[in-house]
């Protein structure tokens, strides 16, 4: 297949599997999404979705959040990991939203990335999922998929994002990155991966990745 054909194969396969795709993190508005994405750093979405109801019951807006102390926030979000940094970030960004943006989350990469504890990936998720602005947030699943599918060299997420944006049509970015996340979880996980279930990698994947798998699993015959 040519690169264009491989890209089309991925888009078509993911669309067939996930014609409608849910956003993994529970939220009700841009602010609660921002907080949920911040909490998801080095934490599973499942765990975040268990913790955010507890936090949002106390504070689901910047005004109520700054009324809490950093220590109170930290006690609630501790199970998500990195709680000292995240609690300071949540309290600090909430105050900035009140001071600079009338309590609203700004729809700008530059403004979002200037907030405490908000990096490019977090900003990209908020831009894509809260505001519908084209972005291609790269998490560990997408980084793995792009390497396995021989679309990127796997050196870093910055390069992976550039390659994804170069290869895939901009009008598909916001849906496609979610489809890739779900596909990575269900069919192409980091652990316990079986390419016999992973039709995309099996069809267009990096030859060295497939060769290494079958070398380590000699009892499995490629389908």
C-alpha atoms as a printed R data frame, in Angstrom:
    type eleno elety resid chain resno       x       y      z
1   ATOM     1    CA   UNK     A     1   0.000   0.000  0.000
2   ATOM     2    CA   UNK     A     2   1.048   3.581 -0.552
3   ATOM     3    CA   UNK     A     3   1.112   5.919  2.446
4   ATOM     4    CA   UNK     A     4  -2.119   7.513  1.237
5   ATOM     5    CA   UNK     A     5  -3.772   4.093  1.011
6   ATOM     6    CA   UNK     A     6  -2.533   3.143  4.479
7   ATOM     7    CA   UNK     A     7  -3.915   6.362  5.933
8   ATOM     8    CA   UNK     A     8  -7.278   5.731  4.257
9   ATOM     9    CA   UNK     A     9  -7.294   2.162  5.569
10  ATOM    10    CA   UNK     A    10  -6.805   3.431  9.139
11  ATOM    11    CA   UNK     A    11  -9.513   6.091  8.825
12  ATOM    12    CA   UNK     A    12 -12.026   3.666  7.294
13  ATOM    13    CA   UNK     A    13 -11.302   0.865  9.774
14  ATOM    14    CA   UNK     A    14 -11.598   3.141 12.802
15  ATOM    15    CA   UNK     A    15 -14.801   4.668 11.478
16  ATOM    16    CA   UNK     A    16 -16.311   1.215 11.039
17  ATOM    17    CA   UNK     A    17 -15.326   0.217 14.570
18  ATOM    18    CA   UNK     A    18 -16.207   3.508 16.254
19  ATOM    19    CA   UNK     A    19 -18.893   5.397 14.287
20  ATOM    20    CA   UNK     A    20 -19.631   7.313 17.471
21  ATOM    21    CA   UNK     A    21 -16.876   7.696 20.000
22  ATOM    22    CA   UNK     A    22 -17.269   8.831 23.616
23  ATOM    23    CA   UNK     A    23 -14.856  11.191 25.335
24  ATOM    24    CA   UNK     A    24 -13.039   9.059 27.946
25  ATOM    25    CA   UNK     A    25 -13.101  11.642 30.750
26  ATOM    26    CA   UNK     A    26 -16.406  12.556 32.380
27  ATOM    27    CA   UNK     A    27 -17.096  16.305 32.402
28  ATOM    28    CA   UNK     A    28 -19.889  18.822 31.883
29  ATOM    29    CA   UNK     A    29 -18.105  21.925 30.594
30  ATOM    30    CA   UNK     A    30 -14.647  23.231 29.562
31  ATOM    31    CA   UNK     A    31 -13.565  23.833 33.172
32  ATOM    32    CA   UNK     A    32 -14.379  20.340 34.439
33  ATOM    33    CA   UNK     A    33 -12.765  18.864 31.323
34  ATOM    34    CA   UNK     A    34  -9.616  20.918 31.925
35  ATOM    35    CA   UNK     A    35  -9.382  19.671 35.512
36  ATOM    36    CA   UNK     A    36 -10.065  16.059 34.495
37  ATOM    37    CA   UNK     A    37  -7.390  16.108 31.787
38  ATOM    38    CA   UNK     A    38  -4.887  17.666 34.198
39  ATOM    39    CA   UNK     A    39  -5.603  14.880 36.685
40  ATOM    40    CA   UNK     A    40  -5.149  12.202 34.001
41  ATOM    41    CA   UNK     A    41  -1.386  12.762 33.768
42  ATOM    42    CA   UNK     A    42   0.206   9.428 34.766
43  ATOM    43    CA   UNK     A    43  -3.206   8.222 35.927
44  ATOM    44    CA   UNK     A    44  -5.844   6.090 34.226
45  ATOM    45    CA   UNK     A    45  -9.048   7.653 32.945
46  ATOM    46    CA   UNK     A    46 -10.992   5.128 35.025
47  ATOM    47    CA   UNK     A    47  -9.349   6.377 38.205
48  ATOM    48    CA   UNK     A    48  -9.866  10.012 37.221
49  ATOM    49    CA   UNK     A    49 -13.578   9.346 36.629
50  ATOM    50    CA   UNK     A    50 -13.773   7.888 40.141
51  ATOM    51    CA   UNK     A    51 -12.142  10.937 41.731
52  ATOM    52    CA   UNK     A    52 -13.647  13.885 39.831
53  ATOM    53    CA   UNK     A    53 -17.184  13.399 41.208
54  ATOM    54    CA   UNK     A    54 -15.757  13.785 44.702
55  ATOM    55    CA   UNK     A    55 -13.835  16.908 43.729
56  ATOM    56    CA   UNK     A    56 -16.613  18.455 41.650
57  ATOM    57    CA   UNK     A    57 -19.140  17.904 44.436
58  ATOM    58    CA   UNK     A    58 -17.072  20.389 46.421
59  ATOM    59    CA   UNK     A    59 -16.059  22.621 43.516
60  ATOM    60    CA   UNK     A    60 -16.986  22.363 39.835
61  ATOM    61    CA   UNK     A    61 -16.107  25.960 38.962
62  ATOM    62    CA   UNK     A    62 -13.147  28.295 39.597
63  ATOM    63    CA   UNK     A    63 -14.962  30.351 42.249
64  ATOM    64    CA   UNK     A    64 -15.629  27.367 44.483
65  ATOM    65    CA   UNK     A    65 -12.251  25.784 43.758
66  ATOM    66    CA   UNK     A    66 -10.242  28.748 45.067
67  ATOM    67    CA   UNK     A    67 -12.292  28.678 48.269
68  ATOM    68    CA   UNK     A    68 -10.680  25.319 48.979
69  ATOM    69    CA   UNK     A    69  -7.095  25.147 50.182
70  ATOM    70    CA   UNK     A    70  -4.394  23.416 48.163
71  ATOM    71    CA   UNK     A    71  -4.235  20.829 50.945
72  ATOM    72    CA   UNK     A    72  -7.977  20.114 50.718
73  ATOM    73    CA   UNK     A    73  -7.727  19.625 46.963
74  ATOM    74    CA   UNK     A    74  -4.698  17.389 47.419
75  ATOM    75    CA   UNK     A    75  -6.503  15.155 49.908
76  ATOM    76    CA   UNK     A    76  -9.269  14.493 47.387
77  ATOM    77    CA   UNK     A    77  -7.104  13.925 44.307
78  ATOM    78    CA   UNK     A    78  -4.330  11.940 46.038
79  ATOM    79    CA   UNK     A    79  -5.324   8.609 44.383
80  ATOM    80    CA   UNK     A    80  -4.572  10.150 40.968
81  ATOM    81    CA   UNK     A    81  -0.876  10.540 41.783
82  ATOM    82    CA   UNK     A    82   1.352  13.619 41.556
83  ATOM    83    CA   UNK     A    83  -1.135  15.244 43.925
84  ATOM    84    CA   UNK     A    84   1.173  17.986 45.287
85  ATOM    85    CA   UNK     A    85   1.841  19.369 41.810
86  ATOM    86    CA   UNK     A    86  -1.686  18.819 40.533
87  ATOM    87    CA   UNK     A    87  -3.398  20.405 43.551
88  ATOM    88    CA   UNK     A    88  -1.239  23.534 43.285
89  ATOM    89    CA   UNK     A    89  -1.930  23.655 39.565
90  ATOM    90    CA   UNK     A    90  -5.696  23.317 39.985
91  ATOM    91    CA   UNK     A    91  -5.837  26.021 42.657
92  ATOM    92    CA   UNK     A    92  -3.476  28.317 40.758
93  ATOM    93    CA   UNK     A    93  -5.136  28.031 37.353
94  ATOM    94    CA   UNK     A    94  -8.569  28.535 38.932
95  ATOM    95    CA   UNK     A    95  -7.405  31.835 40.408
96  ATOM    96    CA   UNK     A    96  -5.943  32.917 37.062
97  ATOM    97    CA   UNK     A    97  -9.200  32.079 35.279
98  ATOM    98    CA   UNK     A    98 -11.012  34.349 37.725
99  ATOM    99    CA   UNK     A    99  -8.441  37.149 37.513
100 ATOM   100    CA   UNK     A   100  -7.852  37.179 33.752
101 ATOM   101    CA   UNK     A   101 -10.738  35.402 32.027
102 ATOM   102    CA   UNK     A   102 -13.874  36.186 34.084
103 ATOM   103    CA   UNK     A   103 -13.884  32.584 35.298
104 ATOM   104    CA   UNK     A   104 -13.998  31.127 31.803
105 ATOM   105    CA   UNK     A   105 -11.572  28.689 30.197
106 ATOM   106    CA   UNK     A   106  -9.867  30.470 27.275
107 ATOM   107    CA   UNK     A   107 -10.148  28.885 23.812
108 ATOM   108    CA   UNK     A   108  -6.511  29.519 22.935
109 ATOM   109    CA   UNK     A   109  -3.473  27.235 22.939
110 ATOM   110    CA   UNK     A   110  -1.242  30.058 24.136
111 ATOM   111    CA   UNK     A   111  -3.538  31.018 27.004
112 ATOM   112    CA   UNK     A   112  -4.156  27.434 28.092
113 ATOM   113    CA   UNK     A   113  -0.476  26.480 28.017
114 ATOM   114    CA   UNK     A   114   0.360  29.505 30.181
115 ATOM   115    CA   UNK     A   115  -1.788  28.106 33.012
116 ATOM   116    CA   UNK     A   116  -0.097  26.197 35.875
117 ATOM   117    CA   UNK     A   117   0.255  22.426 35.298
118 ATOM   118    CA   UNK     A   118  -1.256  22.686 31.790
119 ATOM   119    CA   UNK     A   119   0.991  21.343 29.049
120 ATOM   120    CA   UNK     A   120   0.497  21.085 25.308
121 ATOM   121    CA   UNK     A   121  -1.333  17.751 25.426
122 ATOM   122    CA   UNK     A   122  -3.814  18.993 28.040
123 ATOM   123    CA   UNK     A   123  -4.383  22.173 26.047
124 ATOM   124    CA   UNK     A   124  -4.901  20.144 22.885
125 ATOM   125    CA   UNK     A   125  -7.537  17.925 24.504
126 ATOM   126    CA   UNK     A   126  -9.458  20.950 25.774
127 ATOM   127    CA   UNK     A   127  -9.240  22.737 22.438
128 ATOM   128    CA   UNK     A   128 -10.453  19.665 20.547
129 ATOM   129    CA   UNK     A   129 -13.085  18.312 22.898
130 ATOM   130    CA   UNK     A   130 -14.416  21.438 24.601
131 ATOM   131    CA   UNK     A   131 -14.183  23.955 21.760
132 ATOM   132    CA   UNK     A   132 -14.118  21.823 18.602
133 ATOM   133    CA   UNK     A   133 -10.908  23.453 17.389
134 ATOM   134    CA   UNK     A   134  -8.723  21.041 15.364
135 ATOM   135    CA   UNK     A   135  -5.992  19.487 17.492
136 ATOM   136    CA   UNK     A   136  -4.295  16.113 17.720
137 ATOM   137    CA   UNK     A   137  -3.500  15.334 21.371
138 ATOM   138    CA   UNK     A   138  -0.965  12.522 21.570
139 ATOM   139    CA   UNK     A   139  -1.219  10.199 24.556
140 ATOM   140    CA   UNK     A   140   0.653   6.943 25.120
141 ATOM   141    CA   UNK     A   141  -1.866   4.960 23.040
142 ATOM   142    CA   UNK     A   142  -1.598   7.227 20.001
143 ATOM   143    CA   UNK     A   143   2.183   7.382 20.323
144 ATOM   144    CA   UNK     A   144   2.266   3.570 20.292
145 ATOM   145    CA   UNK     A   145  -0.195   3.271 17.397
146 ATOM   146    CA   UNK     A   146   1.681   5.749 15.213
147 ATOM   147    CA   UNK     A   147   4.904   3.775 15.715
148 ATOM   148    CA   UNK     A   148   3.329   0.345 15.211
149 ATOM   149    CA   UNK     A   149   1.578   1.564 12.060
150 ATOM   150    CA   UNK     A   150   4.887   2.895 10.734
151 ATOM   151    CA   UNK     A   151   3.608   6.464 10.558
152 ATOM   152    CA   UNK     A   152   6.164   7.926 12.995
153 ATOM   153    CA   UNK     A   153   9.581   7.003 14.358
154 ATOM   154    CA   UNK     A   154   8.512   6.875 17.989
155 ATOM   155    CA   UNK     A   155  11.308   9.168 19.191
156 ATOM   156    CA   UNK     A   156   9.026  11.600 21.025
157 ATOM   157    CA   UNK     A   157   5.410  12.759 21.193
158 ATOM   158    CA   UNK     A   158   6.263  16.086 19.560
159 ATOM   159    CA   UNK     A   159   7.374  14.314 16.401
160 ATOM   160    CA   UNK     A   160   4.421  11.935 16.604
161 ATOM   161    CA   UNK     A   161   1.997  14.870 16.713
162 ATOM   162    CA   UNK     A   162   3.684  16.519 13.731
163 ATOM   163    CA   UNK     A   163   3.474  13.283 11.745
164 ATOM   164    CA   UNK     A   164  -0.184  12.724 12.659
165 ATOM   165    CA   UNK     A   165  -1.113  16.247 11.607
166 ATOM   166    CA   UNK     A   166   0.855  15.863  8.373
167 ATOM   167    CA   UNK     A   167  -0.724  12.541  7.423
168 ATOM   168    CA   UNK     A   168  -4.351  12.835  8.514
169 ATOM   169    CA   UNK     A   169  -6.892  15.390  7.210
170 ATOM   170    CA   UNK     A   170  -7.401  18.249  9.651
171 ATOM   171    CA   UNK     A   171 -11.189  17.858  9.668
172 ATOM   172    CA   UNK     A   172 -10.761  14.338 11.104
173 ATOM   173    CA   UNK     A   173  -8.254  15.109 13.869
174 ATOM   174    CA   UNK     A   174 -10.718  15.624 16.723
175 ATOM   175    CA   UNK     A   175 -12.608  12.378 16.125
176 ATOM   176    CA   UNK     A   176  -9.645  10.359 14.922
177 ATOM   177    CA   UNK     A   177  -7.507  10.859 18.013
178 ATOM   178    CA   UNK     A   178 -10.358   9.532 20.177
179 ATOM   179    CA   UNK     A   179 -10.894   6.567 17.862
180 ATOM   180    CA   UNK     A   180  -7.187   5.775 18.049
181 ATOM   181    CA   UNK     A   181  -7.254   5.861 21.846
182 ATOM   182    CA   UNK     A   182 -10.134   3.397 22.024
183 ATOM   183    CA   UNK     A   183  -8.545   1.171 19.377
184 ATOM   184    CA   UNK     A   184  -5.240   1.153 21.247
185 ATOM   185    CA   UNK     A   185  -6.955   0.130 24.458
186 ATOM   186    CA   UNK     A   186  -9.108  -2.591 22.920
187 ATOM   187    CA   UNK     A   187  -7.029  -4.058 20.107
188 ATOM   188    CA   UNK     A   188  -3.434  -2.874 20.379
189 ATOM   189    CA   UNK     A   189  -2.430  -2.519 24.039
190 ATOM   190    CA   UNK     A   190   1.136  -2.138 25.238
191 ATOM   191    CA   UNK     A   191   0.890  -5.350 27.276
192 ATOM   192    CA   UNK     A   192  -0.751  -8.572 26.218
193 ATOM   193    CA   UNK     A   193  -0.786  -7.428 22.604
194 ATOM   194    CA   UNK     A   194  -1.831  -9.971 19.995
195 ATOM   195    CA   UNK     A   195  -1.578  -8.774 16.378
196 ATOM   196    CA   UNK     A   196  -4.083 -11.444 15.377
197 ATOM   197    CA   UNK     A   197  -6.724  -9.227 17.030
198 ATOM   198    CA   UNK     A   198  -5.108  -6.000 15.780
199 ATOM   199    CA   UNK     A   199  -6.234  -5.821 12.151
200 ATOM   200    CA   UNK     A   200  -4.641  -2.434 11.483
201 ATOM   201    CA   UNK     A   201  -1.151  -3.339 12.660
202 ATOM   202    CA   UNK     A   202  -1.431  -6.781 11.099
203 ATOM   203    CA   UNK     A   203  -2.311  -5.190  7.751
204 ATOM   204    CA   UNK     A   204  -0.102  -2.098  7.550
205 ATOM   205    CA   UNK     A   205   2.170  -2.324 10.586
206 ATOM   206    CA   UNK     A   206   5.899  -1.845 10.923
207 ATOM   207    CA   UNK     A   207   7.515  -5.073  9.759
208 ATOM   208    CA   UNK     A   208  10.105  -5.062 12.548
209 ATOM   209    CA   UNK     A   209   7.371  -4.889 15.211
210 ATOM   210    CA   UNK     A   210   5.479  -7.823 13.732
211 ATOM   211    CA   UNK     A   211   8.657  -9.828 13.176
212 ATOM   212    CA   UNK     A   212   9.710  -9.313 16.794
213 ATOM   213    CA   UNK     A   213   6.300 -10.446 18.066
214 ATOM   214    CA   UNK     A   214   6.252 -13.668 16.050
215 ATOM   215    CA   UNK     A   215   9.880 -14.349 16.981
216 ATOM   216    CA   UNK     A   216   8.935 -14.188 20.666
217 ATOM   217    CA   UNK     A   217   5.773 -16.225 20.068
218 ATOM   218    CA   UNK     A   218   6.855 -19.012 17.694
219 ATOM   219    CA   UNK     A   219   3.699 -21.035 18.343
220 ATOM   220    CA   UNK     A   220   1.545 -18.369 16.720
221 ATOM   221    CA   UNK     A   221   1.292 -18.497 12.959
222 ATOM   222    CA   UNK     A   222   0.614 -15.145 11.256
223 ATOM   223    CA   UNK     A   223  -2.960 -14.966  9.926
